[in-house]
Amino acid sequence: MAITMTRMILTPLNPEPSPSLEALLPAINLSAFKLLFWDFDGVIKDSVEVKTRAFVQLFEPFGSKIAERVRDHHEANGGMSRLNKIPLYLEWAGEQVSQKLVDEYCQRFSQLSLQGVIDSPWVGGAEALLRGNPYRQSFVLVTATPHGEIEEILAALNLRSCFMDVFGAPTSKKEAIRTTLEARQIEPKLCLMIGDAKADFEAAQANNVPFLLRRHSSNGRVFESYTGDSVEDFAGL
């Protein structure tokens, strides 16, 4: 089955301009990589909108302008942890930020979003690729979701065994990739980061790891000028 792609061959993070037509023809070759780093929301599960609605609902009591500002920031910074977003949004709302208040809002956010993430649809082909692992690769999950919560989500989906390691907040994606490369003694060029957010791309760049963008309706503006490799789903990959 064919996949929808913006470009059809993996290129360096700073690709050369004006590639030839021949260079665009071959299908992406996932089997060339020994280790895949996966983001979760928007890459494995189509759950980005679940998180967006939760943030908006959480801050709607402070007025529509604050709620819209929260929405815009969240969508532009999809890979940023709620542990960093919520203190900022509380500040915008005029609240006196304390750790107790941040913890309360993080808990409320989890209550609003957890089951919705679990129940959200799979990104096309992602489940089959993860469970089937046709190229016998190592999979590592790197997400901005708090570590305890992502472990709960993976358990509910019976997906934990697919991953060699799982990293969640407060560990940054950049640090998670660096730690894995060092611990596994693997060359960055033999790895691939699959993500949908600016933080995913920047974490890959910081570690010289090739990047594959999963495009969807919520990240079009953020990646408007992006010319690297991308897919809309993983069906047939």
PyRosetta script that sets phi, psi and omega in degrees:
from pyrosetta import init, pose_from_sequence

init()
pose = pose_from_sequence("MAITMTRMILTPLNPEPSPSLEALLPAINLSAFKLLFWDFDGVIKDSVEVKTRAFVQLFEPFGSKIAERVRDHHEANGGMSRLNKIPLYLEWAGEQVSQKLVDEYCQRFSQLSLQGVIDSPWVGGAEALLRGNPYRQSFVLVTATPHGEIEEILAALNLRSCFMDVFGAPTSKKEAIRTTLEARQIEPKLCLMIGDAKADFEAAQANNVPFLLRRHSSNGRVFESYTGDSVEDFAGL")
pose.set_psi(1, 135.8)
pose.set_omega(1, -177.9)
pose.set_phi(2, -76.7)
pose.set_psi(2, 154.7)
pose.set_omega(2, 175.4)
pose.set_phi(3, -114.6)
pose.set_psi(3, 151.9)
pose.set_omega(3, 178.8)
pose.set_phi(4, -82.8)
pose.set_psi(4, 122.4)
pose.set_omega(4, -174.6)
pose.set_phi(5, -135.1)
pose.set_psi(5, 149.0)
pose.set_omega(5, 172.8)
pose.set_phi(6, -83.3)
pose.set_psi(6, -41.4)
pose.set_omega(6, 173.5)
pose.set_phi(7, -134.3)
pose.set_psi(7, 155.4)
pose.set_omega(7, -167.4)
pose.set_phi(8, -112.6)
pose.set_psi(8, 9.0)
pose.set_omega(8, 177.8)
pose.set_phi(9, -144.5)
pose.set_psi(9, 139.6)
pose.set_omega(9, 179.1)
pose.set_phi(10, -67.6)
pose.set_psi(10, 133.8)
pose.set_omega(10, -178.6)
pose.set_phi(11, -126.7)
pose.set_psi(11, 169.5)
pose.set_omega(11, 175.9)
pose.set_phi(12, -61.5)
pose.set_psi(12, 166.5)
pose.set_omega(12, -179.4)
pose.set_phi(13, -63.4)
pose.set_psi(13, -26.0)
pose.set_omega(13, 174.2)
pose.set_phi(14, -115.4)
pose.set_psi(14, 77.2)
pose.set_omega(14, -172.8)
pose.set_phi(15, -64.5)
pose.set_psi(15, 151.2)
pose.set_omega(15, 176.3)
pose.set_phi(16, -67.7)
pose.set_psi(16, 143.2)
pose.set_omega(16, -179.7)
pose.set_phi(17, -69.8)
pose.set_psi(17, 157.1)
pose.set_omega(17, 173.0)
pose.set_phi(18, 51.2)
pose.set_psi(18, 63.5)
pose.set_omega(18, 177.7)
pose.set_phi(19, -67.7)
pose.set_psi(19, 152.6)
pose.set_omega(19, 179.7)
pose.set_phi(20, -70.2)
pose.set_psi(20, 160.3)
pose.set_omega(20, 178.6)
pose.set_phi(21, -59.7)
pose.set_psi(21, -40.1)
pose.set_omega(21, -179.6)
pose.set_phi(22, -59.5)
pose.set_psi(22, -35.0)
pose.set_omega(22, -178.2)
pose.set_phi(23, -70.0)
pose.set_psi(23, -18.5)
pose.set_omega(23, -178.0)
pose.set_phi(24, -91.9)
pose.set_psi(24, -9.6)
pose.set_omega(24, -170.3)
pose.set_phi(25, -80.3)
pose.set_psi(25, -41.3)
pose.set_omega(25, -175.4)
pose.set_phi(26, -65.5)
pose.set_psi(26, 147.6)
pose.set_omega(26, 176.8)
pose.set_phi(27, -71.8)
pose.set_psi(27, 154.9)
pose.set_omega(27, 179.2)
pose.set_phi(28, -62.2)
pose.set_psi(28, 140.4)
pose.set_omega(28, -173.1)
pose.set_phi(29, -112.2)
pose.set_psi(29, 84.7)
pose.set_omega(29, 179.8)
pose.set_phi(30, -63.2)
pose.set_psi(30, -27.9)
pose.set_omega(30, -176.0)
pose.set_phi(31, -66.5)
pose.set_psi(31, -11.9)
pose.set_omega(31, 179.6)
pose.set_phi(32, -74.3)
pose.set_psi(32, -11.3)
pose.set_omega(32, -175.2)
pose.set_phi(33, -108.0)
pose.set_psi(33, 141.9)
pose.set_omega(33, 179.9)
pose.set_phi(34, -90.4)
pose.set_psi(34, -26.2)
pose.set_omega(34, -176.0)
pose.set_phi(35, -139.1)
pose.set_psi(35, 132.5)
pose.set_omega(35, 177.3)
pose.set_phi(36, -114.2)
pose.set_psi(36, 126.4)
pose.set_omega(36, 170.6)
pose.set_phi(37, -92.0)
pose.set_psi(37, 127.0)
pose.set_omega(37, -179.2)
pose.set_phi(38, -113.8)
pose.set_psi(38, 134.0)
pose.set_omega(38, 161.8)
pose.set_phi(39, -81.8)
pose.set_psi(39, 171.0)
pose.set_omega(39, -178.4)
pose.set_phi(40, -108.6)
pose.set_psi(40, -70.8)
pose.set_omega(40, -177.4)
pose.set_phi(41, -63.3)
pose.set_psi(41, 125.4)
pose.set_omega(41, 178.8)
pose.set_phi(42, 85.0)
pose.set_psi(42, -4.8)
pose.set_omega(42, 180.0)
pose.set_phi(43, -121.6)
pose.set_psi(43, -49.1)
pose.set_omega(43, 177.0)
pose.set_phi(44, -96.1)
pose.set_psi(44, -47.6)
pose.set_omega(44, 175.9)
pose.set_phi(45, -115.2)
pose.set_psi(45, 141.8)
pose.set_omega(45, 177.6)
pose.set_phi(46, -81.6)
pose.set_psi(46, 68.0)
pose.set_omega(46, -169.5)
pose.set_phi(47, -114.2)
pose.set_psi(47, 8.5)
pose.set_omega(47, -177.3)
pose.set_phi(48, -59.7)
pose.set_psi(48, -44.0)
pose.set_omega(48, -177.2)
pose.set_phi(49, -67.2)
pose.set_psi(49, -29.5)
pose.set_omega(49, 176.2)
pose.set_phi(50, -60.2)
pose.set_psi(50, -45.4)
pose.set_omega(50, 179.8)
pose.set_phi(51, -67.7)
pose.set_psi(51, -39.5)
pose.set_omega(51, 179.3)
pose.set_phi(52, -60.9)
pose.set_psi(52, -47.3)
pose.set_omega(52, 179.9)
pose.set_phi(53, -61.9)
pose.set_psi(53, -37.3)
pose.set_omega(53, -179.6)
pose.set_phi(54, -65.1)
pose.set_psi(54, -43.6)
pose.set_omega(54, 178.1)
pose.set_phi(55, -63.0)
pose.set_psi(55, -45.1)
pose.set_omega(55, -179.4)
pose.set_phi(56, -62.6)
pose.set_psi(56, -46.0)
pose.set_omega(56, -179.8)
pose.set_phi(57, -61.7)
pose.set_psi(57, -37.5)
pose.set_omega(57, -178.4)
pose.set_phi(58, -65.3)
pose.set_psi(58, -34.1)
pose.set_omega(58, -174.0)
pose.set_phi(59, -110.6)
pose.set_psi(59, 4.2)
pose.set_omega(59, 174.8)
pose.set_phi(60, -59.4)
pose.set_psi(60, -34.4)
pose.set_omega(60, 178.4)
pose.set_phi(61, -59.3)
pose.set_psi(61, -17.2)
pose.set_omega(61, 179.5)
pose.set_phi(62, -91.5)
pose.set_psi(62, 4.8)
pose.set_omega(62, 176.6)
pose.set_phi(63, 108.9)
pose.set_psi(63, 157.3)
pose.set_omega(63, -175.2)
pose.set_phi(64, -66.0)
pose.set_psi(64, -33.0)
pose.set_omega(64, -179.2)
pose.set_phi(65, -66.8)
pose.set_psi(65, -42.5)
pose.set_omega(65, 177.6)
pose.set_phi(66, -65.4)
pose.set_psi(66, -44.2)
pose.set_omega(66, -178.4)
pose.set_phi(67, -61.8)
pose.set_psi(67, -39.3)
pose.set_omega(67, 179.8)
pose.set_phi(68, -71.0)
pose.set_psi(68, -36.9)
pose.set_omega(68, 177.1)
pose.set_phi(69, -64.4)
pose.set_psi(69, -40.2)
pose.set_omega(69, 176.9)
pose.set_phi(70, -62.0)
pose.set_psi(70, -46.4)
pose.set_omega(70, 179.3)
pose.set_phi(71, -57.5)
pose.set_psi(71, -48.9)
pose.set_omega(71, -177.0)
pose.set_phi(72, -61.7)
pose.set_psi(72, -43.5)
pose.set_omega(72, -178.9)
pose.set_phi(73, -66.9)
pose.set_psi(73, -44.2)
pose.set_omega(73, 180.0)
pose.set_phi(74, -60.0)
pose.set_psi(74, -45.0)
pose.set_omega(74, -178.4)
pose.set_phi(75, -67.3)
pose.set_psi(75, -30.1)
pose.set_omega(75, 179.1)
pose.set_phi(76, -81.9)
pose.set_psi(76, -13.2)
pose.set_omega(76, -176.1)
pose.set_phi(77, -134.2)
pose.set_psi(77, 54.9)
pose.set_omega(77, -174.3)
pose.set_phi(78, -59.5)
pose.set_psi(78, -29.8)
pose.set_omega(78, -177.4)
pose.set_phi(79, -91.8)
pose.set_psi(79, 8.8)
pose.set_omega(79, -179.2)
pose.set_phi(80, -89.9)
pose.set_psi(80, 134.8)
pose.set_omega(80, -176.4)
pose.set_phi(81, -68.8)
pose.set_psi(81, 147.5)
pose.set_omega(81, 174.5)
pose.set_phi(82, -60.9)
pose.set_psi(82, -24.6)
pose.set_omega(82, 178.8)
pose.set_phi(83, -63.6)
pose.set_psi(83, -24.1)
pose.set_omega(83, 175.9)
pose.set_phi(84, -99.2)
pose.set_psi(84, -31.6)
pose.set_omega(84, -178.8)
pose.set_phi(85, -71.6)
pose.set_psi(85, -46.6)
pose.set_omega(85, -172.5)
pose.set_phi(86, -61.9)
pose.set_psi(86, -42.7)
pose.set_omega(86, 174.9)
pose.set_phi(87, -59.2)
pose.set_psi(87, -38.1)
pose.set_omega(87, 178.9)
pose.set_phi(88, -65.3)
pose.set_psi(88, -44.5)
pose.set_omega(88, -177.8)
pose.set_phi(89, -68.1)
pose.set_psi(89, -35.3)
pose.set_omega(89, 176.4)
pose.set_phi(90, -65.5)
pose.set_psi(90, -36.9)
pose.set_omega(90, 176.5)
pose.set_phi(91, -63.9)
pose.set_psi(91, -44.2)
pose.set_omega(91, 176.8)
pose.set_phi(92, -59.6)
pose.set_psi(92, -34.5)
pose.set_omega(92, -177.3)
pose.set_phi(93, -79.6)
pose.set_psi(93, -2.8)
pose.set_omega(93, 177.3)
pose.set_phi(94, 84.4)
pose.set_psi(94, 14.0)
pose.set_omega(94, 179.5)
pose.set_phi(95, -84.4)
pose.set_psi(95, 151.1)
pose.set_omega(95, 174.3)
pose.set_phi(96, -83.2)
pose.set_psi(96, 109.5)
pose.set_omega(96, -170.7)
pose.set_phi(97, -76.8)
pose.set_psi(97, 127.5)
pose.set_omega(97, 174.6)
pose.set_phi(98, -136.0)
pose.set_psi(98, 160.8)
pose.set_omega(98, 179.5)
pose.set_phi(99, -61.6)
pose.set_psi(99, -36.7)
pose.set_omega(99, 178.7)
pose.set_phi(100, -61.7)
pose.set_psi(100, -43.2)
pose.set_omega(100, -179.7)
pose.set_phi(101, -68.4)
pose.set_psi(101, -41.3)
pose.set_omega(101, 177.9)
pose.set_phi(102, -61.2)
pose.set_psi(102, -44.8)
pose.set_omega(102, 179.3)
pose.set_phi(103, -61.0)
pose.set_psi(103, -40.0)
pose.set_omega(103, 179.6)
pose.set_phi(104, -63.1)
pose.set_psi(104, -44.7)
pose.set_omega(104, -178.9)
pose.set_phi(105, -70.8)
pose.set_psi(105, -34.4)
pose.set_omega(105, 175.6)
pose.set_phi(106, -63.1)
pose.set_psi(106, -40.7)
pose.set_omega(106, 178.5)
pose.set_phi(107, -65.1)
pose.set_psi(107, -42.2)
pose.set_omega(107, 178.5)
pose.set_phi(108, -64.9)
pose.set_psi(108, -38.1)
pose.set_omega(108, 178.1)
pose.set_phi(109, -62.8)
pose.set_psi(109, -43.5)
pose.set_omega(109, 178.5)
pose.set_phi(110, -60.2)
pose.set_psi(110, -42.8)
pose.set_omega(110, 179.7)
pose.set_phi(111, -62.7)
pose.set_psi(111, -34.5)
pose.set_omega(111, -179.2)
pose.set_phi(112, -77.7)
pose.set_psi(112, -25.8)
pose.set_omega(112, -168.7)
pose.set_phi(113, -116.5)
pose.set_psi(113, -24.7)
pose.set_omega(113, -169.2)
pose.set_phi(114, -56.1)
pose.set_psi(114, -55.4)
pose.set_omega(114, -176.8)
pose.set_phi(115, -67.5)
pose.set_psi(115, -33.5)
pose.set_omega(115, 177.8)
pose.set_phi(116, -62.7)
pose.set_psi(116, -37.6)
pose.set_omega(116, 176.8)
pose.set_phi(117, -65.7)
pose.set_psi(117, -46.3)
pose.set_omega(117, 179.9)
pose.set_phi(118, -59.5)
pose.set_psi(118, -40.4)
pose.set_omega(118, -175.9)
pose.set_phi(119, -85.1)
pose.set_psi(119, -9.5)
pose.set_omega(119, -176.7)
pose.set_phi(120, -66.8)
pose.set_psi(120, 155.4)
pose.set_omega(120, -178.4)
pose.set_phi(121, -67.8)
pose.set_psi(121, 152.0)
pose.set_omega(121, 174.3)
pose.set_phi(122, -72.4)
pose.set_psi(122, 144.1)
pose.set_omega(122, 167.7)
pose.set_phi(123, -65.8)
pose.set_psi(123, 135.8)
pose.set_omega(123, -174.8)
pose.set_phi(124, -50.5)
pose.set_psi(124, 123.9)
pose.set_omega(124, 176.6)
pose.set_phi(125, 84.5)
pose.set_psi(125, -12.7)
pose.set_omega(125, -174.8)
pose.set_phi(126, -67.8)
pose.set_psi(126, -45.2)
pose.set_omega(126, -177.7)
pose.set_phi(127, -63.1)
pose.set_psi(127, -44.3)
pose.set_omega(127, -179.5)
pose.set_phi(128, -63.1)
pose.set_psi(128, -39.9)
pose.set_omega(128, -179.4)
pose.set_phi(129, -66.9)
pose.set_psi(129, -40.8)
pose.set_omega(129, -178.9)
pose.set_phi(130, -70.5)
pose.set_psi(130, -47.4)
pose.set_omega(130, -176.1)
pose.set_phi(131, -75.3)
pose.set_psi(131, -36.0)
pose.set_omega(131, -178.2)
pose.set_phi(132, -82.5)
pose.set_psi(132, -32.6)
pose.set_omega(132, 179.9)
pose.set_phi(133, 41.8)
pose.set_psi(133, 62.7)
pose.set_omega(133, -171.3)
pose.set_phi(134, -63.1)
pose.set_psi(134, -23.5)
pose.set_omega(134, -177.3)
pose.set_phi(135, -104.1)
pose.set_psi(135, 11.2)
pose.set_omega(135, 177.4)
pose.set_phi(136, 51.5)
pose.set_psi(136, 51.9)
pose.set_omega(136, 180.0)
pose.set_phi(137, -97.5)
pose.set_psi(137, 166.5)
pose.set_omega(137, 171.0)
pose.set_phi(138, -92.0)
pose.set_psi(138, 134.9)
pose.set_omega(138, 179.2)
pose.set_phi(139, -113.7)
pose.set_psi(139, 133.6)
pose.set_omega(139, 177.0)
pose.set_phi(140, -127.3)
pose.set_psi(140, 129.8)
pose.set_omega(140, 179.4)
pose.set_phi(141, -94.8)
pose.set_psi(141, 127.4)
pose.set_omega(141, 176.3)
pose.set_phi(142, -127.6)
pose.set_psi(142, 115.5)
pose.set_omega(142, -173.0)
pose.set_phi(143, -140.0)
pose.set_psi(143, 156.4)
pose.set_omega(143, 176.2)
pose.set_phi(144, -85.5)
pose.set_psi(144, -6.5)
pose.set_omega(144, 175.5)
pose.set_phi(145, -66.9)
pose.set_psi(145, 139.0)
pose.set_omega(145, 177.9)
pose.set_phi(146, -52.6)
pose.set_psi(146, 142.5)
pose.set_omega(146, -171.0)
pose.set_phi(147, -57.2)
pose.set_psi(147, -45.6)
pose.set_omega(147, -179.7)
pose.set_phi(148, -61.4)
pose.set_psi(148, -37.6)
pose.set_omega(148, -178.8)
pose.set_phi(149, -71.6)
pose.set_psi(149, -40.9)
pose.set_omega(149, -180.0)
pose.set_phi(150, -68.1)
pose.set_psi(150, -33.1)
pose.set_omega(150, 175.6)
pose.set_phi(151, -63.8)
pose.set_psi(151, -38.9)
pose.set_omega(151, 177.6)
pose.set_phi(152, -64.8)
pose.set_psi(152, -41.4)
pose.set_omega(152, 179.0)
pose.set_phi(153, -64.4)
pose.set_psi(153, -46.6)
pose.set_omega(153, -179.8)
pose.set_phi(154, -62.1)
pose.set_psi(154, -38.6)
pose.set_omega(154, 178.2)
pose.set_phi(155, -64.2)
pose.set_psi(155, -41.9)
pose.set_omega(155, 179.9)
pose.set_phi(156, -64.3)
pose.set_psi(156, -31.4)
pose.set_omega(156, -179.1)
pose.set_phi(157, -92.2)
pose.set_psi(157, -2.1)
pose.set_omega(157, -175.9)
pose.set_phi(158, 54.9)
pose.set_psi(158, 47.0)
pose.set_omega(158, -174.1)
pose.set_phi(159, -117.9)
pose.set_psi(159, -7.4)
pose.set_omega(159, -172.8)
pose.set_phi(160, -59.8)
pose.set_psi(160, -37.0)
pose.set_omega(160, -175.9)
pose.set_phi(161, -68.2)
pose.set_psi(161, -12.4)
pose.set_omega(161, 178.9)
pose.set_phi(162, -73.8)
pose.set_psi(162, -19.5)
pose.set_omega(162, -172.8)
pose.set_phi(163, -110.0)
pose.set_psi(163, 133.0)
pose.set_omega(163, 175.5)
pose.set_phi(164, -67.5)
pose.set_psi(164, -40.1)
pose.set_omega(164, 178.1)
pose.set_phi(165, -143.4)
pose.set_psi(165, 154.0)
pose.set_omega(165, 176.8)
pose.set_phi(166, -131.0)
pose.set_psi(166, 126.2)
pose.set_omega(166, 177.2)
pose.set_phi(167, -120.0)
pose.set_psi(167, 128.1)
pose.set_omega(167, 175.0)
pose.set_phi(168, -130.4)
pose.set_psi(168, 174.1)
pose.set_omega(168, 178.0)
pose.set_phi(169, -59.1)
pose.set_psi(169, 142.6)
pose.set_omega(169, 16.3)
pose.set_phi(170, -89.2)
pose.set_psi(170, 1.4)
pose.set_omega(170, 177.0)
pose.set_phi(171, -68.0)
pose.set_psi(171, 128.0)
pose.set_omega(171, 179.3)
pose.set_phi(172, -74.9)
pose.set_psi(172, 158.5)
pose.set_omega(172, 179.4)
pose.set_phi(173, -65.4)
pose.set_psi(173, -38.8)
pose.set_omega(173, 177.4)
pose.set_phi(174, -58.7)
pose.set_psi(174, -46.0)
pose.set_omega(174, -179.1)
pose.set_phi(175, -69.2)
pose.set_psi(175, -36.9)
pose.set_omega(175, -179.8)
pose.set_phi(176, -63.1)
pose.set_psi(176, -42.7)
pose.set_omega(176, 179.4)
pose.set_phi(177, -67.3)
pose.set_psi(177, -44.7)
pose.set_omega(177, -179.6)
pose.set_phi(178, -60.1)
pose.set_psi(178, -45.3)
pose.set_omega(178, -179.7)
pose.set_phi(179, -60.5)
pose.set_psi(179, -42.5)
pose.set_omega(179, -179.2)
pose.set_phi(180, -66.1)
pose.set_psi(180, -45.1)
pose.set_omega(180, -180.0)
pose.set_phi(181, -58.9)
pose.set_psi(181, -42.4)
pose.set_omega(181, -179.0)
pose.set_phi(182, -70.7)
pose.set_psi(182, -44.4)
pose.set_omega(182, -176.4)
pose.set_phi(183, -67.9)
pose.set_psi(183, -36.8)
pose.set_omega(183, -177.0)
pose.set_phi(184, -92.5)
pose.set_psi(184, -6.2)
pose.set_omega(184, 179.5)
pose.set_phi(185, 51.7)
pose.set_psi(185, 52.5)
pose.set_omega(185, -177.4)
pose.set_phi(186, -119.9)
pose.set_psi(186, 141.4)
pose.set_omega(186, -179.6)
pose.set_phi(187, -71.2)
pose.set_psi(187, 138.5)
pose.set_omega(187, 179.8)
pose.set_phi(188, -55.8)
pose.set_psi(188, -35.4)
pose.set_omega(188, -177.0)
pose.set_phi(189, -67.6)
pose.set_psi(189, -15.3)
pose.set_omega(189, 178.7)
pose.set_phi(190, -92.8)
pose.set_psi(190, 4.6)
pose.set_omega(190, -179.5)
pose.set_phi(191, -116.9)
pose.set_psi(191, 161.9)
pose.set_omega(191, 178.0)
pose.set_phi(192, -141.2)
pose.set_psi(192, 130.5)
pose.set_omega(192, 174.1)
pose.set_phi(193, -97.8)
pose.set_psi(193, 123.9)
pose.set_omega(193, 177.8)
pose.set_phi(194, -108.4)
pose.set_psi(194, 115.1)
pose.set_omega(194, -176.2)
pose.set_phi(195, -147.5)
pose.set_psi(195, 177.6)
pose.set_omega(195, -178.6)
pose.set_phi(196, -134.0)
pose.set_psi(196, 8.0)
pose.set_omega(196, -174.6)
pose.set_phi(197, -131.7)
pose.set_psi(197, 160.2)
pose.set_omega(197, 179.4)
pose.set_phi(198, -57.6)
pose.set_psi(198, -38.5)
pose.set_omega(198, 179.9)
pose.set_phi(199, -63.8)
pose.set_psi(199, -32.7)
pose.set_omega(199, 177.5)
pose.set_phi(200, -66.6)
pose.set_psi(200, -47.0)
pose.set_omega(200, 179.9)
pose.set_phi(201, -62.0)
pose.set_psi(201, -44.6)
pose.set_omega(201, -178.5)
pose.set_phi(202, -67.3)
pose.set_psi(202, -35.6)
pose.set_omega(202, 177.4)
pose.set_phi(203, -65.9)
pose.set_psi(203, -39.2)
pose.set_omega(203, 176.9)
pose.set_phi(204, -65.3)
pose.set_psi(204, -47.8)
pose.set_omega(204, 179.8)
pose.set_phi(205, -57.4)
pose.set_psi(205, -44.6)
pose.set_omega(205, -177.0)
pose.set_phi(206, -61.9)
pose.set_psi(206, -24.3)
pose.set_omega(206, -178.3)
pose.set_phi(207, -111.2)
pose.set_psi(207, 10.4)
pose.set_omega(207, 178.9)
pose.set_phi(208, 58.8)
pose.set_psi(208, 33.0)
pose.set_omega(208, 179.3)
pose.set_phi(209, -99.7)
pose.set_psi(209, 132.2)
pose.set_omega(209, 175.8)
pose.set_phi(210, -56.7)
pose.set_psi(210, 152.8)
pose.set_omega(210, -174.1)
pose.set_phi(211, -127.3)
pose.set_psi(211, 137.7)
pose.set_omega(211, 173.6)
pose.set_phi(212, -121.5)
pose.set_psi(212, 120.7)
pose.set_omega(212, -179.3)
pose.set_phi(213, -87.4)
pose.set_psi(213, 132.5)
pose.set_omega(213, 168.4)
pose.set_phi(214, -98.0)
pose.set_psi(214, 110.8)
pose.set_omega(214, -178.7)
pose.set_phi(215, -83.1)
pose.set_psi(215, 142.8)
pose.set_omega(215, 172.9)
pose.set_phi(216, -154.6)
pose.set_psi(216, 179.8)
pose.set_omega(216, -171.2)
pose.set_phi(217, -65.0)
pose.set_psi(217, -23.3)
pose.set_omega(217, -175.4)
pose.set_phi(218, -90.7)
pose.set_psi(218, -12.2)
pose.set_omega(218, -177.5)
pose.set_phi(219, -114.1)
pose.set_psi(219, 13.0)
pose.set_omega(219, -178.6)
pose.set_phi(220, -60.9)
pose.set_psi(220, -43.3)
pose.set_omega(220, -178.8)
pose.set_phi(221, -68.9)
pose.set_psi(221, -40.6)
pose.set_omega(221, -177.8)
pose.set_phi(222, -62.7)
pose.set_psi(222, -37.9)
pose.set_omega(222, -176.3)
pose.set_phi(223, -108.7)
pose.set_psi(223, 28.8)
pose.set_omega(223, -178.0)
pose.set_phi(224, -58.6)
pose.set_psi(224, -38.3)
pose.set_omega(224, -177.7)
pose.set_phi(225, -99.3)
pose.set_psi(225, 6.3)
pose.set_omega(225, -178.8)
pose.set_phi(226, -71.3)
pose.set_psi(226, 132.4)
pose.set_omega(226, -177.9)
pose.set_phi(227, -120.6)
pose.set_psi(227, 8.6)
pose.set_omega(227, -179.9)
pose.set_phi(228, -81.5)
pose.set_psi(228, -166.3)
pose.set_omega(228, -175.2)
pose.set_phi(229, -76.3)
pose.set_psi(229, 139.9)
pose.set_omega(229, -178.7)
pose.set_phi(230, -153.8)
pose.set_psi(230, 155.8)
pose.set_omega(230, 174.7)
pose.set_phi(231, -137.5)
pose.set_psi(231, 159.2)
pose.set_omega(231, 172.6)
pose.set_phi(232, -95.1)
pose.set_psi(232, -26.5)
pose.set_omega(232, 174.7)
pose.set_phi(233, -156.2)
pose.set_psi(233, -178.1)
pose.set_omega(233, -174.5)
pose.set_phi(234, -114.5)
pose.set_psi(234, 13.5)
pose.set_omega(234, -178.4)
pose.set_phi(235, -61.5)
pose.set_psi(235, 125.6)
pose.set_omega(235, 177.0)
pose.set_phi(236, 79.8)
pose.set_psi(236, 2.8)
pose.set_omega(236, -176.8)
pose.set_phi(237, -71.9)
pose.dump_pdb("model.pdb")
